[in-house]
Amino acid sequence: MDAHNDLTVGGGTGSVAEVAPREGSRGRNAWPWVNWGLALATVPAAAIVMLFALGAVMSTDGCGERTCPNLGRGGIDFGVAFYGAPVVAFVVIVISFFTAKRRGGIAVPLAGWALLVLDVALMAAAVSG
């Protein structure tokens, strides 16, 4: 402060680049949200897979060797198809706690989604005939 009560701060010239935020910071902060969105979306997807598995098993209720010859040897493995979906969703969410902010962390929910889609595809292939 000088005698005229004027306050001067910093004597140098500042540039816009120093005060402006980085352009890539917004996109970088969006990836954990996308990761968590995909990870948490595996929960309702697992519920849909469980309903599909239940419907697939119920559709084979009256099947026997003569009536459904294309069902395969032993039919659908209901335990893996039905109980595997919520396990996949749970594991994806748990692992996402550790990988959500990492660069390759998006691979965890994408792998979970791939397993859920594969589960539905295998069940559909097993009961179609």
C-alpha positions in Angstrom: 0.0 0.0 0.0 1.3 3.4 -0.7 0.4 6.9 0.6 -2.8 7.1 -1.5 -4.2 3.8 -0.1 -3.7 2.1 -3.5 -2.9 -1.6 -3.2 -0.8 -3.2 -5.9 -0.5 -6.9 -6.1 2.2 -8.6 -8.2 4.2 -6.6 -10.6 4.5 -9.0 -13.4 2.2 -9.5 -16.4 0.0 -12.6 -16.2 -1.2 -14.5 -19.2 -4.6 -16.2 -19.8 -2.9 -19.6 -20.0 -1.8 -19.4 -16.4 -5.3 -18.8 -14.9 -7.4 -20.8 -17.3 -8.0 -24.5 -16.4 -6.6 -27.2 -18.6 -8.8 -28.1 -21.5 -8.5 -31.8 -21.0 -9.4 -31.7 -17.3 -13.1 -31.9 -17.9 -12.9 -35.0 -20.1 -10.6 -36.6 -17.6 -13.0 -36.1 -14.7 -15.9 -37.6 -16.7 -14.3 -41.1 -17.0 -14.8 -42.1 -13.4 -18.5 -41.2 -13.8 -18.8 -43.2 -16.9 -17.0 -46.1 -15.2 -19.3 -46.0 -12.2 -22.4 -45.6 -14.4 -21.5 -48.8 -16.3 -20.6 -50.6 -13.1 -23.8 -49.8 -11.3 -25.9 -50.5 -14.4 -24.7 -54.1 -14.1 -27.1 -54.6 -11.2 -30.3 -54.1 -13.1 -28.8 -55.9 -16.0 -28.1 -58.9 -13.8 -31.7 -58.8 -12.6 -32.8 -58.9 -16.3 -30.5 -61.8 -17.0 -31.9 -63.7 -14.0 -35.4 -63.2 -15.3 -34.4 -64.4 -18.7 -32.8 -67.4 -17.1 -35.9 -68.2 -15.2 -38.0 -67.9 -18.3 -35.6 -70.1 -20.3 -35.7 -72.8 -17.7 -39.5 -72.6 -17.4 -39.8 -72.9 -21.2 -38.1 -76.2 -21.0 -40.3 -77.6 -18.2 -42.2 -80.1 -20.4 -39.1 -81.1 -22.4 -37.8 -84.6 -22.5 -35.5 -86.5 -24.8 -38.2 -87.1 -27.3 -40.0 -83.7 -27.2 -36.9 -81.5 -27.2 -34.1 -83.4 -28.9 -32.0 -80.3 -29.6 -31.8 -79.2 -26.0 -28.4 -80.7 -25.5 -27.0 -83.1 -23.0 -28.4 -81.9 -19.6 -30.2 -78.8 -20.8 -29.4 -75.4 -19.2 -27.0 -75.1 -16.3 -29.4 -73.1 -14.3 -27.1 -72.5 -11.4 -24.5 -70.7 -13.5 -27.0 -68.9 -15.6 -29.2 -67.7 -12.7 -26.8 -67.2 -9.8 -23.8 -66.1 -11.9 -25.3 -62.8 -13.0 -25.5 -61.2 -9.5 -22.1 -62.5 -8.7 -20.7 -60.7 -11.8 -22.4 -57.5 -10.9 -21.1 -57.7 -7.3 -17.5 -58.4 -8.4 -17.6 -55.6 -11.0 -18.7 -53.1 -8.3 -16.1 -54.3 -5.8 -13.3 -54.2 -8.3 -14.4 -50.8 -9.6 -13.7 -49.3 -6.1 -10.0 -49.9 -6.9 -10.0 -49.3 -10.7 -12.6 -46.5 -11.4 -10.1 -43.6 -11.4 -7.4 -45.5 -13.3 -6.8 -45.2 -17.0 -7.8 -48.8 -17.9 -10.5 -49.1 -15.2 -13.3 -49.0 -17.8 -12.3 -52.5 -18.8 -13.8 -53.9 -15.6 -17.4 -52.9 -16.2 -17.1 -53.6 -19.9 -15.9 -57.1 -19.1 -18.9 -57.5 -16.7 -21.3 -56.4 -19.4 -19.6 -58.9 -21.8 -20.1 -61.7 -19.4 -23.8 -60.8 -18.9 -24.4 -60.6 -22.6 -22.6 -63.9 -23.1 -24.8 -65.5 -20.4 -28.0 -64.5 -22.2 -26.6 -65.6 -25.6 -25.7 -69.0 -24.3 -29.0 -69.5 -22.6 -30.8 -68.4 -25.8 -28.8 -70.8 -27.8 -29.4 -73.7 -25.4 -33.2 -73.4 -25.5 -33.7 -72.5 -29.1 -34.4 -75.4 -31.3 
